[in-house]
């Protein structure tokens, strides 16, 4: 394997194009890492079955980021310097994203990030393939306010993403005529969430805007057991089918806005889910993370073919303005390196997310200013 895949003239045309994937396979969010890997494996198989990219096969090299920034930094460096990655997909958490963005920029290597995040990462070498706050909040909050009421309690992890999501949510709630009656951040490591559940209940909020992951998901099961959701409905940010297995049938009728649900009746979506389950097993959740990571390689293939060569700078230019057809509908990468996607309002039903309303294509408000991505 070549150590560096930089330009079209330095590599034999028969050599594989190596894609690095820096993802969590340990450290607490490995369920999501497995979802990302499934999407990448499906994309690589599809690309190679169709003849590869410019006649060359794709090879994905995986490195574990341990859900820790220091591990992610080293993994990103090694996947480029030692594995010869032409581009890198990942990581998952915002902390690890912060850690590896400068590493990939220093190596002038495209970073394809396919997890919903807080926005504001503006770098020539980074492209975002999932949602930023407005794409979830702009359709979700009006529906929740109109349907359930305008008094909100905001509960999230004490991390960048929940803070930024709630900062974006508060003016939208006010504009809708609602109000925030309580707000709390926690690391979600509690064994017993009873005091927090009591505080949320005492607020008399009609909607719980929820942004906890990992162990914090246990809040939902405990709150359901204590009857919180008899008088309050959850608007769950970043909810996926993977999370639903944690709840054991509890937390029904929670709402979210996502770029894909596995129960979609769209023929392309149904075919994708069938292929994913054939590979991963019938009981494996198929979430939007599978699709967004699948899209990274499909977009990379289209960009390389548009550029006509395997050259990092040319491919970055080709990604800008590119539209691909994904299992969830069209995805367009803007000049700000963020994606316009087809979104759906969904709710929990058993261990599935089911569509409530098709939302159409929603453009991102990335937080990137003109000129912030360089020339």
Residue pairs with C-beta under 8 A, 6 or more apart in sequence:
1 15
1 16
1 18
1 59
1 83
1 84
2 10
2 11
2 15
2 18
2 84
3 81
3 82
3 84
4 10
4 80
4 81
4 84
5 11
5 17
5 18
5 84
5 85
5 86
5 310
6 86
6 311
6 312
7 309
7 310
7 311
7 312
8 309
8 310
8 311
11 310
13 54
13 55
13 56
14 56
15 56
16 56
16 57
16 58
16 59
17 52
17 53
17 56
17 57
17 58
17 59
17 86
17 304
17 310
18 59
18 60
18 61
18 83
18 84
18 85
18 86
19 40
19 44
19 58
19 59
19 60
19 61
19 85
19 86
19 87
19 88
19 89
19 297
19 300
20 60
20 61
20 63
20 76
20 79
20 80
20 83
20 85
20 87
20 88
20 89
20 90
21 36
21 37
21 40
21 60
21 61
21 62
21 63
21 79
21 88
21 89
21 90
22 63
22 65
22 72
22 75
22 76
22 79
22 88
22 89
22 90
22 91
22 96
22 100
23 33
23 36
23 37
23 62
23 63
23 64
23 65
23 89
23 90
23 91
23 92
24 30
24 32
24 33
24 64
24 65
24 66
24 67
24 91
24 92
24 93
24 96
25 33
25 34
25 37
25 62
25 64
25 65
26 64
26 66
26 67
27 65
27 66
27 67
27 68
27 71
28 67
28 214
28 215
29 67
29 92
29 93
29 213
29 214
30 67
31 242
32 92
32 115
32 240
32 242
32 289
33 64
33 92
35 240
35 242
35 285
35 287
35 289
35 290
35 293
36 89
36 90
36 92
36 114
36 115
36 289
36 290
36 293
37 62
37 293
38 276
38 279
38 280
38 284
38 286
38 290
38 293
39 114
39 276
39 289
39 290
39 291
39 292
39 293
39 294
39 295
40 60
40 89
40 293
40 294
40 296
40 297
41 60
41 279
42 272
42 275
42 276
42 279
42 290
42 294
43 293
43 294
43 295
43 296
43 297
43 298
44 58
44 59
44 60
44 297
46 298
47 53
47 57
47 58
47 297
47 298
47 301
48 57
48 58
52 58
53 300
53 301
53 304
53 305
53 310
54 304
54 305
54 308
54 309
54 310
56 310
58 297
58 301
60 297
61 79
61 83
61 85
63 75
63 76
63 78
63 79
63 83
64 71
64 75
65 71
65 72
65 75
65 90
65 91
65 92
65 96
65 100
66 72
66 75
67 92
67 93
67 96
68 96
69 95
69 96
69 98
69 99
70 99
72 91
72 96
72 99
72 100
73 99
73 100
73 103
75 100
76 88
76 91
76 99
76 100
76 103
76 104
77 103
77 107
79 85
79 88
80 88
80 103
80 104
80 107
80 109
81 107
85 109
86 109
86 110
86 310
86 312
87 109
87 110
87 111
87 112
87 300
87 312
87 315
88 100
88 104
88 109
88 110
88 111
88 112
89 111
89 112
89 113
89 114
89 293
89 296
89 297
90 96
90 100
90 111
90 113
90 114
91 97
91 99
91 100
91 113
91 115
92 115
93 115
93 159
94 117
94 118
94 159
94 160
94 161
95 159
95 160
97 113
97 115
97 117
97 121
98 160
100 111
101 111
101 121
101 123
101 125
101 126
104 110
104 111
104 125
104 126
105 111
105 123
105 124
105 125
105 126
108 125
108 312
108 313
109 125
109 312
110 125
110 126
110 127
110 300
110 312
110 315
110 316
110 319
111 123
111 125
111 126
111 127
112 127
112 129
112 296
112 299
112 300
113 121
113 126
113 127
113 128
113 129
113 130
114 128
114 129
114 130
114 289
114 292
114 293
114 295
114 296
115 130
115 289
115 292
116 130
116 131
116 132
116 136
116 161
116 238
117 128
117 130
117 131
117 132
117 161
118 132
118 133
118 160
118 161
118 163
118 164
118 165
119 128
119 132
119 133
119 164
119 338
119 364
119 365
119 366
119 367
120 164
120 366
120 367
120 368
121 128
122 336
122 337
122 366
122 367
122 368
122 369
122 372
122 373
123 337
123 373
123 374
124 316
124 337
124 373
124 374
124 375
125 316
126 337
127 299
127 319
127 333
127 337
127 338
127 339
128 337
128 338
128 339
128 364
128 366
129 292
129 293
129 295
129 296
129 299
129 331
129 333
129 339
130 259
130 288
130 289
130 292
130 339
130 341
131 257
131 258
131 259
131 341
131 343
131 364
132 338
132 364
132 365
132 366
132 367
133 164
133 165
133 168
133 169
133 365
134 168
134 362
134 364
134 365
135 257
135 259
135 341
135 343
135 362
135 363
135 364
136 165
136 237
136 238
136 256
136 257
136 258
136 343
137 165
137 168
137 169
137 172
137 237
137 257
138 172
138 362
139 257
139 343
139 345
139 357
139 359
139 362
140 235
140 237
140 255
140 256
140 257
140 345
141 169
141 172
141 173
141 176
141 178
141 235
142 176
143 255
143 345
143 356
143 357
144 207
144 233
144 235
144 255
145 173
145 176
145 177
145 178
145 207
147 233
148 206
148 207
148 233
149 178
149 206
149 207
150 173
150 176
150 177
150 178
150 179
150 206
150 207
151 178
151 179
151 181
151 203
151 204
151 205
151 206
151 207
152 169
152 173
152 178
152 179
152 180
152 181
152 205
152 206
152 207
152 208
152 209
153 180
153 181
153 182
153 183
153 184
153 200
153 203
153 205
153 207
153 208
153 209
153 232
154 166
154 169
154 170
154 180
154 182
154 183
154 184
154 209
154 211
155 183
155 184
155 185
155 186
155 196
155 200
155 208
155 209
155 210
155 211
155 212
155 219
156 162
156 163
156 165
156 166
156 184
156 185
156 209
156 210
156 211
156 212
156 237
157 185
157 186
157 187
157 188
157 211
157 212
157 213
157 214
157 216
158 185
158 186
158 187
161 211
161 238
162 185
162 211
162 212
162 237
163 185
165 211
165 237
166 183
166 209
166 211
169 209
170 180
173 179
173 180
181 203
181 204
181 205
182 199
182 200
182 203
182 205
184 196
184 199
184 200
186 196
186 212
186 216
187 216
188 212
188 213
188 214
188 215
188 216
188 217
188 218
188 219
189 215
189 216
190 196
190 218
190 219
192 222
193 218
193 219
193 222
193 223
194 222
194 226
196 219
197 219
197 222
197 223
197 226
197 228
200 208
200 223
200 228
200 232
201 226
201 228
201 231
201 232
204 231
205 232
206 231
206 232
206 233
207 232
207 233
207 234
207 235
208 228
208 232
208 233
208 234
208 235
209 235
209 237
210 219
210 220
210 234
210 235
210 236
210 237
210 254
211 237
211 238
212 219
213 238
213 243
217 243
217 246
217 247
218 246
220 234
220 246
220 247
220 250
220 251
220 254
221 246
221 247
221 248
221 250
221 251
223 229
224 247
224 250
224 251
225 250
229 251
229 252
229 253
233 253
233 254
233 255
234 251
234 254
234 255
235 254
235 255
235 256
236 254
236 255
236 256
236 348
237 256
238 256
239 254
239 256
239 258
239 348
239 353
240 258
240 285
240 287
240 288
240 289
240 353
241 261
241 262
241 285
241 286
241 287
241 351
241 352
241 353
242 285
242 287
242 289
244 251
244 285
244 348
244 350
244 351
244 352
244 353
245 285
245 351
247 348
249 350
249 351
251 348
252 348
252 349
252 350
253 347
253 348
253 349
254 347
254 348
255 345
255 346
255 347
255 356
256 345
256 346
256 347
256 353
257 343
257 344
257 345
257 346
257 359
258 288
258 343
258 344
258 346
258 353
259 288
259 291
259 292
259 328
259 341
259 342
259 343
259 344
260 269
260 287
260 288
260 291
260 292
260 327
260 328
260 344
261 288
261 344
261 346
261 352
261 353
261 354
261 355
262 269
262 273
262 285
262 286
262 287
262 352
262 353
263 352
263 353
263 354
263 355
264 270
264 273
264 328
264 344
264 355
266 329
268 325
268 327
269 327
269 328
271 327
272 286
272 291
272 294
272 327
273 286
273 327
276 284
276 286
276 290
277 284
277 286
280 286
285 351
288 328
291 326
291 327
291 328
294 326
294 327
295 324
295 326
295 331
298 324
298 326
299 319
299 322
299 324
299 331
299 333
300 315
300 319
302 318
302 322
302 324
303 315
303 318
303 319
303 322
304 310
304 315
304 318
306 318
306 322
307 314
307 315
307 317
307 318
308 314
319 333
319 337
320 333
320 334
320 335
320 337
321 332
321 333
321 334
321 335
322 332
322 333
323 330
323 331
323 332
323 333
324 330
324 331
325 331
328 341
328 342
329 341
329 342
329 361
330 340
330 342
330 361
331 339
331 340
331 341
331 342
332 339
332 340
332 361
333 339
334 340
334 363
334 364
334 366
335 373
336 364
336 366
336 368
336 373
337 366
337 368
337 373
338 364
338 366
338 368
339 364
340 361
340 362
340 363
340 364
341 361
341 362
342 358
342 359
342 360
342 361
342 362
343 359
343 360
343 361
343 362
344 355
344 356
344 357
344 358
344 359
345 355
345 356
345 357
345 358
345 359
346 353
346 354
346 355
346 356
347 353
347 354
347 356
348 354
